[in-house]
């Protein structure tokens, strides 16, 4: 929404702040459209209060401010002067006239004019523009200005405005479509009013205005005709799911058509299909199954098994984490290209997935997608494509490029809507990988999320702390995250298993959706962190050979860094430096600047600490998190006390157990850590402290 305000307010920071303060929370967060016109605020008033305009110049500027487009010819006919004459007049300094188009030098002037001009004058300008548009054969403009000039309902204009609004919505211009449909709804009656509300709601969904969509489509369920209620059902479910964090809990059968009209049944079937996919995005398998059953029932009734049922079933189960599915796909951007791209990536060919995804305005987008028919070019569907593109780039290890693509998309598209907020999670994790902290875009996206949508701030905080060298804080946050059930998105995004590894957190059987390489890199990090000294050389060589198969520079860099840290802990400084230098170069190649700096800091620490202890840090705290991967809680406490110099009797008293129990605990510790005596245990603790 900030980018839209900047475009309409000449990028003036003070004006943007003042206007933003006048907006409702839903408008600030992009859940409702900006008001038209924007409110007059002190910064705008001060900029133009000294401006005195003759009536003719005022009317020309006002005509430009209320026009649906920026074509110059209608304005010239409206005013009666040529473009050269206008440009040479005093008013010329406020206008840019070029290539048959007209625009304000400072768009804030349009806001000032609308606020300072009476309704009667504005109405007269609309009447004149209606006549001009009619002379130019512009039926839409003529009806639009005629409706705006009317102080009473004008039902004759409503049907045409609604028709054009529907066409604009389907062509990917939902903002303008909403403008027309909203005006049509003020003048329409009966079924025409229901249709105008439907188009307004559908346009709002396409633009990502979830609160606006819920309001328009909700009115249809209060008193609208069944035909339009069913056509708006899919959009209403999508809007409510985004706002509430879950698909509405409703029996699909209660929404069935009461007639035998096949169009009504197709609308209900498509709504069931969309609801199933939205449930899958939110990992609600029970809800997904219920809506899929409704989809199968409806598809059999209208004969849409192949075009709608099969690809939606495949897409829903893929999003839910099932990999072994029948190789089917639909058409269009969502059940066609996105489904094929995800399947290719999950089969291990991320590059092919990106090729299948295509470019933003690929000609293949002209294919009809039965799941989102009429929305193929909408911002919300384009947002789905952008989020998948960024996800695949992240999986490929192009961290910096993925972040750039996401920021670019977030300026124009409702990035927070697809896949239950996955775009926001990606924005945060990519910012952390590049900046080491959250940037302006990710903070804005997070603030704009509906309250029902939760972001895992614990793991984000752990990553930030880890990259800053605050390893104890990072470990504490990860431990709390694990205690809370390790909440995470269904699609794998960069996490932090360097601090506290769990075999359940990222495996092919855990329901996490990722390419095989992501699971391999995770398994290699587990092996590095949990191996004993006795097996270290063998594990090191095997892992080092395995990482050569990793194509992601980011994924390989994280494994190289862990190898370097573990080599340093074991006193293998030359090999440690080699691994850390490799990690530094790979992180740099991936564009993960914060990770690059983190490794650079470790190399500097290795130079300082090489061959020396560090008495300034308590080894009991430093080693606790690293050894917790191998030891039970009691074994860990006994080991830490032993490293601190306590004898068996003192440890027994501290832990309130027998001396024999302490001996058993330490025996197991020695075996698991592959040491033979306390001196070796203490030395291992100090080395771990230095390099973690």
Number of C-alpha atoms within 10 A of each C-alpha: 22 18 13 14 20 15 14 19 22 16 17 15 13 14 20 21 14 16 20 19 12 14 16 13 13 17 19 20 20 24 27 21 21 19 10 10 15 20 18 19 18 13 17 20 16 11 12 13 11 8 8 9 12 8 9 11 17 14 20 18 23 22 22 22 20 19 17 15 13 17 16 18 17 20 23 15 16 18 17 13 12 13 18 10 12 19 16 11 11 11 16 17 13 15 17 14 19 10 8 10 13 18 19 19 14 16 18 23 23 22 21 22 19 20 15 12 13 10 13 11 13 18 18 17 22 25 20 19 27 24 19 21 23 15 13 14 11 15 16 21 22 24 25 26 25 19 26 22 22 14 10 10 16 18 17 13 21 27 21 18 28 29 18 18 28 25 16 19 27 20 16 22 19 31 21 17 28 28 18 27 33 22 20 34 24 17 20 24 17 9 13 17 23 24 29 31 30 30 33 32 32 33 34 30 27 31 31 30 26 28 23 25 30 23 16 23 30 20 15 25 16 9 10 20 14 16 20 21 26 27 24 27 25 24 26 27 22 23 27 18 23 24 20 13 19 22 24 15 8 11 12 19 12 8 14 16 20 10 11 9 11 14 15 20 22 21 22 27 32 27 27 32 30 24 29 29 28 26 27 26 27 21 20 16 16 12 24 27 17 18 26 24 17 23 30 19 15 24 24 14 15 15 13 18 17 14 17 23 25 20 24 30 24 24 26 27 20 22 24 23 20 16 18 9 12 10 10 16 23 26 22 21 28 27 26 24 24 25 27 24 26 28 23 19 20 20 16 16 18 22 15 17 25 24 13 17 24 19 14 13 10 10 9 13 20 14 14 19 21 23 28 22 13 19 25 25 22 23 24 24 24 26 25 22 24 25 28 24 25 25 27 25 22 26 25 25 25 21 30 22 17 26 25 15 16 25 16 13 19 24 14 16 23 25 28 27 25 23 22 23 24 23 27 27 24 23 27 23 26 29 26 24 27 23 18 22 21 20 15 12 19 24 14 16 22 21 13 19 21 19 10 12 16 13 18 13 13 19 24 23 17 25 31 24 19 22 22 17 16 14 19 19 16 26 24 16 22 26 19 13 18 17 10 10 9 17 14 16 21 21 18 20 20 20 16 18 19 21 22 20 23 15 11 12 20 22 18 18 12 12 21 22 25 25 23 15 22 24 18 19 23 21 18 21 21 20 17 20 21 17 20 17 15 13 10 18 13 12 17 18 10 13 20 17 10 14 19 9 12 17 13 22 22 28 25 25 30 24 26 24 28 22 26 28 29 23 25 25 21 17 17 14 19 11 16 24 21 17 22 27 20 18 28 25 16 24 31 21 19 26 23 27 20 21 29 24 19 18 25 16 15 20 21 11 13 19 13 13 15 16 10 12 14 13 10 6 12 13 22 20 13 21 23 21 20 21 23 16 17 17 18 14 12 13 20 22 20 25 29 23 17 20 22 14 13 15 14 19 15 15 23 18 12 13 16 11 12 13 17 12 16 24 16 11 19 22 16 16 22 17 12 17 19 17 19 12 11 15 13 14 19 20 17 20 25 22 25 22 22 24 21 21
